[in-house]
């Protein structure tokens, strides 16, 4: 019996598992999913979770239950290395042989080599750690003297950093905390660099109206327990730092000798195959298709699932592979902490409570498919 191993419970693999399971996948193949976590969060609902609009079980997918639905095997372990020549996957407590494998482990915040970052900042991923740390912070604020001030900084400037910051503020306000000083720090000249000017202007107004200070052209070079230092030597007082800069890949693919880009992403061709390895795929944020430029986004990862599923079947049957072409653009629904959101695509900018209701419907529908 041939073994197909999926490494990581990312958005592409969620869709692929369902598609294979519901479309009469051949019974003479064994499918195994290896993930470090049993419950994987849907990233689109995380700001709502932080705001308090969702309970944890509403925006997490039980990978073990999903695999069990289709009689697939689930293994909760962390992958340390893959040996493509031997077709083996090495985890913290075992080794797994495969005939065909796929990697969809996502990305981590781009931390580079910032002094004090590891000890004094909270990365946005893993999401479980982020959510727990924010809840612990809010609990500490609730126990602190009423006249104390709490200085919270988010380093980023993209949609994720803004959503997390606004969600944290909303939750704090809901609890009655008015003693927070919040700031957004970006190395760029503006926020939301990949979005149109009307969207940027909308969030400029929101941040200003909610009393959030924004620092531009401010690359952080040092993080301390009570301040950050920027490239211009500016000191920004801060008691709690969330690190939400651009994506960065895990180190183990490069250490495994897989073909990677200069910044560590796994190189693939248009068929989502790892370059020069014909029985290994890589998708989502961990991968980079040669010759193509597209965002590291869950929207694109989900779209890759149809091609991955088809190509897994084709590999097993000897049929020709299908090529993946990323869409030219995607719709972004960006939440604003409260039950409002902003829709962004091309030059489009629409906002309001109805956008939130639309986003809520889309997000719940996605998660429900796998629950």
C-alpha positions in Angstrom: 0.0 0.0 0.0 1.5 3.3 -1.1 1.7 6.1 1.5 0.8 9.7 0.9 2.0 12.1 3.7 0.8 15.6 4.1 3.0 17.8 6.3 1.2 20.6 8.0 -2.5 21.5 8.6 -2.4 24.6 6.4 -5.3 25.9 4.4 -4.3 24.0 1.2 -4.1 20.7 3.0 -7.5 21.2 4.7 -9.2 21.6 1.3 -7.1 18.8 -0.2 -8.1 16.3 2.6 -11.7 17.1 2.1 -11.6 17.0 -1.7 -9.8 13.6 -1.7 -12.0 12.2 1.0 -15.3 13.2 -0.7 -14.3 12.2 -4.2 -13.7 8.4 -3.8 -10.0 8.4 -3.2 -8.5 5.0 -4.0 -8.6 2.6 -1.1 -5.2 1.1 -1.9 -3.4 4.3 -0.7 -2.8 5.3 2.9 -3.0 9.0 3.7 -1.3 10.5 6.8 -1.4 14.1 8.0 1.4 15.2 10.3 0.9 18.4 12.3 2.3 19.9 15.4 -1.1 21.0 16.5 -4.4 19.1 16.7 -6.5 22.2 16.5 -5.6 24.6 13.7 -7.0 28.2 13.7 -8.6 29.7 10.6 -6.5 32.9 10.3 -9.4 35.0 9.0 -11.3 34.7 12.3 -8.4 35.3 14.6 -9.0 39.1 15.0 -12.7 38.3 15.8 -11.5 35.8 18.4 -9.2 38.4 20.0 -12.1 41.0 19.9 -14.4 38.5 21.7 -16.8 38.0 18.8 -15.9 34.3 18.5 -15.3 31.5 20.9 -12.2 29.4 20.3 -14.1 26.3 19.1 -15.9 28.4 16.4 -12.7 29.3 14.6 -10.5 26.2 15.1 -10.6 23.0 13.0 -10.0 19.7 14.7 -7.5 18.0 12.4 -7.8 14.6 14.1 -11.6 14.7 13.7 -11.2 15.8 10.0 -8.9 12.9 9.2 -11.0 10.4 11.1 -14.0 11.4 9.0 -12.3 9.9 5.9 -10.4 7.2 7.7 -7.1 9.0 7.3 -4.3 8.8 9.9 -3.5 11.9 12.0 -0.1 12.2 13.7 0.6 15.0 16.2 4.3 15.6 15.8 6.7 18.3 14.7 8.6 17.7 11.5 12.3 18.3 11.9 13.7 17.1 8.5 12.8 15.4 5.3 15.1 13.2 3.3 13.9 13.3 -0.2 16.4 10.7 -1.5 15.3 8.1 1.1 11.7 9.4 1.0 11.5 9.7 4.8 10.1 12.3 7.1 11.8 12.8 10.5 9.8 14.1 13.4 10.7 14.7 17.1 9.8 11.1 17.9 9.7 9.0 14.8 10.4 8.5 11.1 7.8 8.1 8.4 8.2 6.6 5.0 6.3 8.1 2.0 5.7 7.4 -1.6 4.2 10.9 -2.2 4.3 13.9 0.1 3.2 17.5 0.3 4.4 20.4 2.5 2.0 23.1 3.7 3.3 24.3 7.0 2.7 28.1 6.5 5.2 30.8 7.6 6.4 32.7 10.6 6.9 36.4 11.2 10.1 37.8 9.6 12.1 38.4 12.7 15.6 38.7 11.1 18.2 39.4 13.8 16.7 42.1 16.0 18.3 42.5 19.4 15.9 41.4 22.2 13.2 40.2 19.9 13.0 36.6 21.0 12.7 37.5 24.6 10.7 40.7 24.6 8.2 40.4 21.7 5.2 38.2 20.9 5.1 37.0 17.3 1.7 36.8 15.5 2.5 33.2 14.8 1.9 30.7 16.2 -1.6 32.1 16.6 -2.3 30.0 19.7 0.6 31.8 21.5 -0.5 35.2 20.3 -4.1 34.7 21.5 -3.0 33.4 24.9 -0.5 36.2 25.4 -3.1 38.8 24.6 -5.6 37.3 27.0 -2.9 37.1 29.7 -2.0 40.8 29.1 -5.7 41.9 29.4 -6.1 39.9 32.6 -3.0 41.6 34.0 -4.3 45.0 33.1 -7.6 44.1 34.8 -5.6 43.3 38.1 -3.4 46.4 37.9 -4.1 49.7 39.7 -6.6 51.8 37.9 -4.3 54.8 37.5 -1.5 52.7 35.8 -0.8 53.2 32.1 -0.1 50.2 29.7 1.9 50.9 26.6 1.2 48.4 23.8 3.0 48.4 20.4 2.4 46.4 17.2 5.3 46.3 14.7 4.1 45.7 11.2 1.9 47.9 9.0 0.1 45.3 7.0 -3.5 44.2 7.4 -2.7 41.5 10.0 -1.0 43.9 12.3 -3.8 46.5 12.1 -6.5 43.9 12.6 -4.8 42.5 15.7 -4.2 46.0 17.1 -7.8 47.1 16.6 -9.1 43.8 18.0 -7.0 44.1 21.1 -8.2 47.7 21.7 -11.8 46.6 21.2 -11.5 43.8 23.7 -9.8 46.1 26.2 -12.5 48.8 25.8 -15.2 46.1 26.2 -13.6 45.2 29.5 -13.7 48.9 30.6 -10.0 49.5 30.3 -9.2 53.1 29.2 -5.6 53.3 30.4 -3.9 51.9 27.3 -1.5 53.7 25.0 -1.4 52.0 21.6 0.9 52.5 18.7 1.6 50.9 15.3 5.2 50.9 14.1 6.2 50.3 10.5 9.4 50.5 8.6 7.5 51.5 5.4 6.4 55.0 4.4 2.7 54.1 4.7 0.4 51.3 6.0 -1.2 48.7 3.9 1.3 49.0 1.0 -0.4 46.5 -1.2 -3.8 48.2 -1.0 -5.3 51.2 -2.8 -5.2 54.7 -1.5 -8.9 54.8 -0.5 -8.3 51.8 1.8 -5.2 53.4 3.3 -7.1 56.6 3.9 -9.9 54.7 5.6 -7.6 53.1 8.1 -5.6 56.3 8.6 -8.9 57.8 9.8 -9.8 54.8 12.0 -6.4 54.7 13.7 -6.6 58.5 14.3 -10.1 58.4 15.6 -9.3 55.6 18.0 -6.3 57.4 19.4 -3.6 55.0 18.0 -0.2 56.6 17.3 1.4 55.5 14.0 5.2 55.7 13.4 6.4 55.6 9.8 9.9 55.0 8.4 10.7 53.4 11.7 12.5 50.1 11.4 12.9 48.6 14.8 16.5 47.6 15.6 16.1 46.7 19.3 13.3 45.4 21.5 13.6 45.8 25.3 11.2 44.9 28.1 10.1 48.5 28.4 11.0 50.2 25.1 11.8 49.8 21.4 14.6 51.5 19.5 14.2 52.4 15.8 16.9 52.9 13.1 16.9 56.6 13.8 17.7 55.9 17.5 14.2 57.0 18.5 13.1 55.3 21.8 9.4 54.3 21.9 8.2 53.3 25.4 6.4 50.0 25.3 5.4 47.3 27.9 4.0 44.8 25.4 5.2 44.2 21.8 3.5 42.2 19.1 5.7 41.4 16.1 3.6 41.3 12.9 6.1 42.0 10.1 6.2 40.1 6.8 6.3 36.3 6.4 9.4 34.2 6.8 9.7 30.4 6.1 10.7 27.7 8.6 14.3 26.6 8.6 13.9 22.9 8.3 13.3 22.7 4.5 16.6 24.4 3.8 18.4 22.3 6.4 16.9 19.3 4.7 18.6 20.2 1.5 15.4 21.0 -0.4 15.8 23.6 -3.2 15.0 27.0 -1.7 15.0 30.6 -2.6 17.6 33.0 -1.0 15.1 33.8 1.8 14.4 30.1 2.4 11.1 29.4 0.6 10.8 26.0 -1.1 11.1 26.3 -4.8 8.4 24.7 -6.9 7.3 24.5 -10.5 3.9 25.5 -11.8 2.6 22.0 -10.9 3.4 22.7 -7.2 6.1 20.1 -7.4 9.3 20.8 -5.5 12.0 21.5 -8.1 13.7 18.4 -9.3 11.8 16.1 -6.9 8.9 14.5 -8.7 7.2 12.9 -5.6 7.1 16.0 -3.4 4.8 19.0 -3.5 4.9 22.3 -1.5 2.1 24.8 -1.3 0.9 27.9 0.6 3.2 30.3 2.4 6.1 27.9 2.7 6.5 27.6 -1.1 7.6 29.9 -3.9 6.7 29.1 -7.5 9.6 30.0 -9.8 8.8 32.8 -12.2 5.6 33.9 -10.4 5.0 36.7 -7.9 1.9 36.6 -5.7 1.0 37.4 -2.0 1.7 35.0 0.9 -2.0 34.8 1.7 -4.5 32.1 2.7 -6.7 33.1 -0.2 -4.0 31.9 -2.6 -3.3 28.8 -0.5 -6.9 27.7 -0.6 -7.0 28.1 -4.4 -4.0 25.8 -4.7 -5.9 22.9 -3.2 -7.8 22.0 -6.4 -4.5 21.7 -8.3 -2.8 19.8 -5.5 -5.6 17.3 -5.2 -5.7 16.8 -9.0 -2.0 16.3 -9.2 -1.9 13.9 -6.3 -4.4 11.8 -8.2 -2.5 12.2 -11.5 0.8 11.2 -9.9 -0.8 8.0 -8.6 -2.5 7.2 -11.9 0.3 8.4 -14.3 -1.9 11.1 -15.8 -0.6 14.5 -16.9 -0.3 17.1 -14.2 -2.3 20.4 -14.1 -0.6 23.8 -13.9 -1.4 26.4 -11.2 -1.9 30.0 -12.3 -2.5 32.4 -9.4 -5.3 34.9 -9.7 -4.3 38.4 -10.5 -5.8 39.9 -7.4 -8.0 38.9 -4.5 -10.6 40.5 -2.3 -9.5 41.4 1.2 -12.1 41.8 4.0 -10.2 43.6 6.8 -11.9 43.8 10.2 -11.8 46.9 12.4 -12.1 45.4 15.9 -15.8 46.2 16.3 -18.3 44.4 14.1 -17.4 46.4 11.1 -15.0 45.7 8.2 -13.5 47.1 5.1 -13.5 45.4 1.7 -10.5 46.0 -0.5 -9.9 45.0 -4.1 -8.1 47.0 -6.8 -9.3 50.6 -6.2 -12.5 49.4 -4.5 -13.0 50.4 -0.9 -16.3 49.6 0.8 -16.9 49.6 4.6 -19.5 49.1 7.2 -21.4 46.6 9.3 -22.7 44.8 6.2 -19.1 44.0 5.2 -18.5 42.5 8.6 -21.7 40.4 8.2 -20.5 39.2 4.8 -17.0 38.4 6.2 -18.5 36.6 9.2 -20.7 34.5 6.8 -17.8 33.6 4.5 -15.5 32.7 7.5 -18.0 30.6 9.3 -18.9 28.8 6.1 -15.3 27.9 5.5 -14.7 26.6 9.0 -18.0 24.6 9.0 -16.8 22.6 6.0 -14.2 20.9 8.1 -16.0 20.6 11.4 
